[in-house]
Amino acid sequence: MERVIVTRPEPEAGRWVASLRERGWPAEAWPLLRIAEPPEGPALERLRTWRAAWPKQDALMFVSSAAAQRFFAEPVAPPNAHTRFWAPGPGTARALAQALWPLGVGEDRIDTPPPAAEQFDSEHLWPVVRTQLAPGRRVLVVRGTSGAAEGDPSGQGRDWLIEQCRAAGAEVEACVAYRRERRPPGEADRERLRAASGPATVWLFSSSEAVQALQGHWPAGARAVALATHPRIAEAALALGFTRVIRCRPTLADVGRGLESWASASP
């Protein structure tokens, strides 16, 4: 194995690279997405409104760690004693815990799929939170946005969970806390991309939108391996042209096991 390419946006990419290198993997960062502020206008005004009004909600769902970090990046209204905080996976739960600690909110108010869950996503979060819902309960979904025609699997799962909440009688609102921007390879990246398309390279994808950033740039006949942290990301990688895709959950331990599985099977 020559390299493991981490495609997450910064600063997550740097943290993942450091953690993988500590475990002996030749990781390097190639962020294919950038996290930015929502554009000026209604979306940003709505975010500011909800930063002041969020204690009125019975639950807040954060679709990603970026959603948690960006929502609490500016001053918010003081917390109440009852609001629950939903996270589809451990990374989002950690970001929430860090953001809520200065507000005096403990981790016992964060709901997330259990460690043994088959996958970390909205579908596996639902059994954990469904008993919190009843007619009239209020839920705020904090999410990101992009100009892409197709979103991340978190978007599909998020929409499904919203449908379940509304079917249970809950009132669901949403606000945008950040914007995803694709960072496709440029002319200066051509040689690096060629070198990273061979069979000794593993691309770690945690977003189908990161996969889509390579559309029109991925070399024909490329033999690199994709490590995808969700089945829908795996589908996107196959559609792009990866011929070998390994699925794993989006935790450092699971990614490590996925890399070990690939390394042990490689000649």
C-alpha positions as a Markdown table, in Angstrom:
| # | Residue | x | y | z |
|---|---|---|---|---|
| 1 | Met | 0.0 | 0.0 | 0.0 |
| 2 | Glu | 1.5 | 3.3 | -1.1 |
| 3 | Arg | -1.1 | 5.7 | 0.3 |
| 4 | Val | -4.5 | 6.2 | 2.0 |
| 5 | Ile | -6.2 | 9.3 | 0.7 |
| 6 | Val | -8.5 | 11.0 | 3.2 |
| 7 | Thr | -11.1 | 13.1 | 1.3 |
| 8 | Arg | -12.9 | 14.7 | 4.3 |
| 9 | Pro | -13.0 | 18.5 | 4.5 |
| 10 | Glu | -10.5 | 20.2 | 6.8 |
| 11 | Pro | -10.0 | 20.2 | 9.7 |
| 12 | Glu | -11.4 | 16.7 | 9.9 |
| 13 | Ala | -9.0 | 15.5 | 7.1 |
| 14 | Gly | -6.0 | 16.5 | 9.1 |
| 15 | Arg | -7.2 | 14.8 | 12.3 |
| 16 | Trp | -7.9 | 11.6 | 10.4 |
| 17 | Val | -4.6 | 11.6 | 8.7 |
| 18 | Ala | -2.8 | 12.0 | 12.0 |
| 19 | Ser | -4.8 | 9.2 | 13.6 |
| 20 | Leu | -4.2 | 6.8 | 10.7 |
| 21 | Arg | -0.5 | 7.6 | 10.6 |
| 22 | Glu | -0.2 | 6.9 | 14.3 |
| 23 | Arg | -1.5 | 3.4 | 13.5 |
| 24 | Gly | 1.0 | 2.9 | 10.8 |
| 25 | Trp | -1.1 | 3.8 | 7.7 |
| 26 | Pro | 0.5 | 6.0 | 5.0 |
| 27 | Ala | -2.3 | 8.5 | 5.0 |
| 28 | Glu | -2.5 | 11.9 | 3.3 |
| 29 | Ala | -5.2 | 14.5 | 3.0 |
| 30 | Trp | -6.9 | 15.4 | -0.2 |
| 31 | Pro | -10.1 | 17.3 | 0.8 |
| 32 | Leu | -12.6 | 17.1 | -1.9 |
| 33 | Leu | -15.1 | 19.3 | -0.1 |
| 34 | Arg | -14.9 | 22.6 | 1.8 |
| 35 | Ile | -17.2 | 23.6 | 4.6 |
| 36 | Ala | -18.3 | 27.3 | 4.4 |
| 37 | Glu | -20.8 | 29.6 | 5.9 |
| 38 | Pro | -24.3 | 29.7 | 4.5 |
| 39 | Pro | -24.7 | 32.5 | 1.9 |
| 40 | Glu | -26.0 | 35.8 | 3.0 |
| 41 | Gly | -29.8 | 36.0 | 2.8 |
| 42 | Pro | -32.7 | 34.0 | 4.1 |
| 43 | Ala | -30.8 | 30.9 | 5.1 |
| 44 | Leu | -28.3 | 32.8 | 7.2 |
| 45 | Glu | -31.1 | 34.9 | 8.8 |
| 46 | Arg | -33.0 | 31.7 | 9.6 |
| 47 | Leu | -29.9 | 30.2 | 11.2 |
| 48 | Arg | -29.6 | 33.3 | 13.4 |
| 49 | Thr | -33.2 | 33.1 | 14.3 |
| 50 | Trp | -32.9 | 29.5 | 15.4 |
| 51 | Arg | -29.8 | 30.2 | 17.4 |
| 52 | Ala | -32.0 | 32.4 | 19.6 |
| 53 | Ala | -35.1 | 30.2 | 19.5 |
| 54 | Trp | -33.7 | 26.7 | 19.8 |
| 55 | Pro | -34.7 | 26.1 | 23.5 |
| 56 | Lys | -38.3 | 26.0 | 22.4 |
| 57 | Gln | -37.7 | 22.8 | 20.6 |
| 58 | Asp | -38.1 | 19.3 | 22.2 |
| 59 | Ala | -35.3 | 17.9 | 20.1 |
| 60 | Leu | -32.6 | 19.1 | 17.7 |
| 61 | Met | -31.1 | 16.7 | 15.1 |
| 62 | Phe | -27.7 | 17.5 | 13.8 |
| 63 | Val | -26.9 | 15.7 | 10.5 |
| 64 | Ser | -23.1 | 15.9 | 10.8 |
| 65 | Ser | -20.3 | 17.1 | 13.0 |
| 66 | Ala | -20.1 | 20.2 | 10.8 |
| 67 | Ala | -23.7 | 21.0 | 11.6 |
| 68 | Ala | -23.1 | 20.9 | 15.3 |
| 69 | Gln | -19.9 | 22.9 | 15.1 |
| 70 | Arg | -21.3 | 25.6 | 12.9 |
| 71 | Phe | -24.6 | 26.0 | 14.8 |
| 72 | Phe | -22.9 | 26.6 | 18.0 |
| 73 | Ala | -20.0 | 28.6 | 16.5 |
| 74 | Glu | -21.9 | 31.8 | 17.4 |
| 75 | Pro | -23.6 | 32.7 | 20.7 |
| 76 | Val | -26.9 | 30.9 | 21.3 |
| 77 | Ala | -29.7 | 31.3 | 23.7 |
| 78 | Pro | -29.2 | 29.6 | 27.1 |
| 79 | Pro | -30.2 | 26.0 | 27.2 |
| 80 | Asn | -33.3 | 24.6 | 28.9 |
| 81 | Ala | -33.6 | 21.4 | 31.0 |
| 82 | His | -35.5 | 19.2 | 28.5 |
| 83 | Thr | -34.3 | 19.5 | 24.9 |
| 84 | Arg | -32.7 | 16.3 | 23.5 |
| 85 | Phe | -29.9 | 16.4 | 20.9 |
| 86 | Trp | -29.9 | 13.7 | 18.1 |
| 87 | Ala | -26.7 | 12.6 | 16.3 |
| 88 | Pro | -26.6 | 9.9 | 13.6 |
| 89 | Gly | -23.1 | 8.8 | 14.5 |
| 90 | Pro | -20.3 | 9.0 | 17.0 |
| 91 | Gly | -18.4 | 11.8 | 15.2 |
| 92 | Thr | -21.5 | 14.0 | 15.4 |
| 93 | Ala | -22.1 | 13.0 | 19.0 |
| 94 | Arg | -18.5 | 14.0 | 19.9 |
| 95 | Ala | -18.9 | 17.4 | 18.2 |
| 96 | Leu | -22.2 | 17.9 | 20.0 |
| 97 | Ala | -20.7 | 17.0 | 23.4 |
| 98 | Gln | -17.8 | 19.5 | 22.8 |
| 99 | Ala | -20.3 | 22.2 | 21.8 |
| 100 | Leu | -22.8 | 21.6 | 24.6 |
| 101 | Trp | -20.3 | 21.3 | 27.4 |
| 102 | Pro | -19.7 | 25.1 | 27.8 |
| 103 | Leu | -23.5 | 25.5 | 28.0 |
| 104 | Gly | -23.7 | 23.1 | 30.9 |
| 105 | Val | -25.5 | 20.4 | 28.9 |
| 106 | Gly | -24.3 | 16.8 | 29.6 |
| 107 | Glu | -23.8 | 13.9 | 27.2 |
| 108 | Asp | -26.8 | 12.2 | 28.8 |
| 109 | Arg | -29.0 | 14.4 | 26.6 |
| 110 | Ile | -27.4 | 13.3 | 23.4 |
| 111 | Asp | -29.1 | 10.4 | 21.5 |
| 112 | Thr | -27.1 | 8.4 | 19.0 |
| 113 | Pro | -27.2 | 4.8 | 17.6 |
| 114 | Pro | -25.6 | 2.3 | 19.9 |
| 115 | Pro | -21.9 | 1.3 | 19.3 |
| 116 | Ala | -23.0 | -2.1 | 17.9 |
| 117 | Ala | -25.3 | -0.6 | 15.3 |
| 118 | Glu | -24.9 | -2.0 | 11.8 |
| 119 | Gln | -24.5 | 1.5 | 10.5 |
| 120 | Phe | -24.4 | 5.0 | 11.8 |
| 121 | Asp | -27.1 | 7.0 | 10.0 |
| 122 | Ser | -30.7 | 8.3 | 10.4 |
| 123 | Glu | -32.3 | 5.0 | 9.9 |
| 124 | His | -30.4 | 3.5 | 12.9 |
| 125 | Leu | -31.0 | 6.7 | 14.9 |
| 126 | Trp | -34.8 | 6.4 | 14.6 |
| 127 | Pro | -35.3 | 3.4 | 16.9 |
| 128 | Val | -33.4 | 5.3 | 19.6 |
| 129 | Val | -35.5 | 8.5 | 19.4 |
| 130 | Arg | -38.9 | 7.4 | 18.2 |
| 131 | Thr | -40.4 | 7.2 | 21.8 |
| 132 | Gln | -39.7 | 10.9 | 22.3 |
| 133 | Leu | -42.2 | 11.8 | 19.7 |
| 134 | Ala | -45.9 | 12.6 | 20.0 |
| 135 | Pro | -48.4 | 15.0 | 18.4 |
| 136 | Gly | -47.2 | 18.5 | 19.0 |
| 137 | Arg | -43.6 | 17.7 | 19.8 |
| 138 | Arg | -41.2 | 20.1 | 18.1 |
| 139 | Val | -38.0 | 19.0 | 16.2 |
| 140 | Leu | -35.4 | 21.2 | 14.6 |
| 141 | Val | -33.1 | 19.6 | 12.0 |
| 142 | Val | -29.8 | 21.4 | 11.6 |
| 143 | Arg | -28.2 | 20.5 | 8.2 |
| 144 | Gly | -25.9 | 21.7 | 5.4 |
| 145 | Thr | -26.6 | 22.6 | 1.8 |
| 146 | Ser | -24.8 | 22.6 | -1.5 |
| 147 | Gly | -25.4 | 23.4 | -5.1 |
| 148 | Ala | -25.0 | 19.7 | -6.1 |
| 149 | Ala | -27.9 | 17.9 | -7.8 |
| 150 | Glu | -27.3 | 14.9 | -5.7 |
| 151 | Gly | -26.5 | 15.1 | -2.0 |
| 152 | Asp | -24.9 | 12.9 | 0.6 |
| 153 | Pro | -26.6 | 9.8 | 2.0 |
| 154 | Ser | -27.1 | 11.9 | 5.1 |
| 155 | Gly | -29.6 | 13.9 | 3.1 |
| 156 | Gln | -31.6 | 10.9 | 2.0 |
| 157 | Gly | -31.6 | 9.5 | 5.6 |
| 158 | Arg | -32.4 | 12.9 | 7.0 |
| 159 | Asp | -35.5 | 13.2 | 4.8 |
| 160 | Trp | -36.6 | 9.8 | 5.7 |
| 161 | Leu | -36.3 | 10.6 | 9.4 |
| 162 | Ile | -38.2 | 13.8 | 9.0 |
| 163 | Glu | -41.1 | 11.8 | 7.4 |
| 164 | Gln | -41.1 | 9.5 | 10.4 |
| 165 | Cys | -41.2 | 12.4 | 12.8 |
| 166 | Arg | -44.1 | 14.0 | 11.0 |
| 167 | Ala | -46.0 | 10.7 | 10.7 |
| 168 | Ala | -45.7 | 10.6 | 14.5 |
| 169 | Gly | -47.4 | 14.0 | 14.8 |
| 170 | Ala | -44.3 | 16.1 | 15.4 |
| 171 | Glu | -43.7 | 19.6 | 14.0 |
| 172 | Val | -40.4 | 19.6 | 12.1 |
| 173 | Glu | -38.5 | 22.7 | 11.2 |
| 174 | Ala | -35.0 | 23.0 | 9.6 |
| 175 | Cys | -32.2 | 25.4 | 9.3 |
| 176 | Val | -28.9 | 25.4 | 7.3 |
| 177 | Ala | -25.8 | 25.8 | 9.4 |
| 178 | Tyr | -23.1 | 25.4 | 6.6 |
| 179 | Arg | -22.5 | 25.1 | 2.9 |
| 180 | Arg | -20.6 | 22.3 | 1.2 |
| 181 | Glu | -18.4 | 23.3 | -1.7 |
| 182 | Arg | -16.8 | 20.7 | -4.0 |
| 183 | Arg | -13.1 | 20.9 | -4.6 |
| 184 | Pro | -12.5 | 18.9 | -7.8 |
| 185 | Pro | -8.9 | 18.2 | -8.9 |
| 186 | Gly | -7.4 | 21.0 | -11.0 |
| 187 | Glu | -4.7 | 21.0 | -13.7 |
| 188 | Ala | -2.0 | 21.1 | -11.0 |
| 189 | Asp | -3.4 | 17.9 | -9.5 |
| 190 | Arg | -3.2 | 15.8 | -12.8 |
| 191 | Glu | 0.0 | 14.0 | -11.9 |
| 192 | Arg | -1.0 | 13.4 | -8.3 |
| 193 | Leu | -4.3 | 12.0 | -9.5 |
| 194 | Arg | -2.6 | 9.7 | -12.0 |
| 195 | Ala | -0.3 | 8.4 | -9.3 |
| 196 | Ala | -3.3 | 7.9 | -6.9 |
| 197 | Ser | -5.3 | 5.9 | -9.4 |
| 198 | Gly | -3.2 | 2.8 | -9.1 |
| 199 | Pro | -3.9 | -0.4 | -7.2 |
| 200 | Ala | -1.7 | 0.5 | -4.3 |
| 201 | Thr | -3.9 | 3.5 | -3.3 |
| 202 | Val | -7.0 | 3.4 | -1.1 |
| 203 | Trp | -9.4 | 6.4 | -1.2 |
| 204 | Leu | -11.4 | 6.9 | 2.0 |
| 205 | Phe | -14.8 | 8.4 | 1.3 |
| 206 | Ser | -17.2 | 9.6 | 4.0 |
| 207 | Ser | -19.4 | 11.5 | 1.6 |
| 208 | Ser | -21.0 | 10.7 | -1.8 |
| 209 | Glu | -20.5 | 14.3 | -2.7 |
| 210 | Ala | -16.8 | 13.9 | -2.3 |
| 211 | Val | -17.0 | 11.0 | -4.8 |
| 212 | Gln | -18.9 | 13.2 | -7.2 |
| 213 | Ala | -16.2 | 15.8 | -7.0 |
| 214 | Leu | -14.0 | 13.4 | -9.0 |
| 215 | Gln | -16.6 | 13.2 | -11.9 |
| 216 | Gly | -14.9 | 14.1 | -15.2 |
| 217 | His | -11.5 | 13.7 | -13.6 |
| 218 | Trp | -11.2 | 10.1 | -12.6 |
| 219 | Pro | -8.8 | 8.3 | -15.1 |
| 220 | Ala | -10.2 | 5.6 | -17.3 |
| 221 | Gly | -9.0 | 2.2 | -16.2 |
| 222 | Ala | -8.1 | 3.4 | -12.7 |
| 223 | Arg | -7.5 | 0.5 | -10.3 |
| 224 | Ala | -7.5 | 2.3 | -7.0 |
| 225 | Val | -9.6 | 0.9 | -4.1 |
| 226 | Ala | -12.4 | 2.9 | -2.4 |
| 227 | Leu | -13.2 | 2.5 | 1.3 |
| 228 | Ala | -16.8 | 3.8 | 1.7 |
| 229 | Thr | -18.3 | 4.5 | 5.1 |
| 230 | His | -21.9 | 4.0 | 4.0 |
| 231 | Pro | -23.6 | 1.8 | 1.4 |
| 232 | Arg | -24.9 | 4.7 | -0.6 |
| 233 | Ile | -21.3 | 6.1 | -0.8 |
| 234 | Ala | -20.2 | 2.7 | -2.0 |
| 235 | Glu | -22.8 | 2.9 | -4.8 |
| 236 | Ala | -21.5 | 6.4 | -5.8 |
| 237 | Ala | -17.9 | 5.0 | -5.9 |
| 238 | Leu | -18.9 | 2.1 | -8.1 |
| 239 | Ala | -20.8 | 4.5 | -10.4 |
| 240 | Leu | -17.7 | 6.7 | -10.8 |
| 241 | Gly | -15.6 | 3.8 | -11.9 |
| 242 | Phe | -14.0 | 2.2 | -8.8 |
| 243 | Thr | -13.9 | -1.5 | -9.5 |
| 244 | Arg | -13.2 | -2.5 | -5.9 |
| 245 | Val | -15.1 | -0.9 | -3.0 |
| 246 | Ile | -14.9 | -1.9 | 0.6 |
| 247 | Arg | -17.7 | -0.9 | 3.0 |
| 248 | Cys | -17.1 | 0.0 | 6.6 |
| 249 | Arg | -18.6 | 2.1 | 9.4 |
| 250 | Pro | -17.3 | 5.7 | 9.8 |
| 251 | Thr | -15.2 | 5.0 | 12.9 |
| 252 | Leu | -11.4 | 4.9 | 13.1 |
| 253 | Ala | -11.5 | 1.3 | 14.4 |
| 254 | Asp | -13.7 | 0.2 | 11.5 |
| 255 | Val | -11.7 | 2.1 | 8.9 |
| 256 | Gly | -8.6 | 0.4 | 10.3 |
| 257 | Arg | -10.2 | -3.0 | 10.0 |
| 258 | Gly | -11.2 | -2.2 | 6.4 |
| 259 | Leu | -7.7 | -1.3 | 5.6 |
| 260 | Glu | -6.3 | -4.4 | 7.2 |
| 261 | Ser | -8.8 | -6.5 | 5.3 |
| 262 | Trp | -7.7 | -5.0 | 2.0 |
| 263 | Ala | -4.0 | -5.2 | 2.9 |
| 264 | Ser | -4.2 | -8.9 | 3.8 |
| 265 | Ala | -6.0 | -9.8 | 0.6 |
| 266 | Ser | -3.6 | -7.8 | -1.6 |
| 267 | Pro | -0.7 | -9.7 | -3.3 |
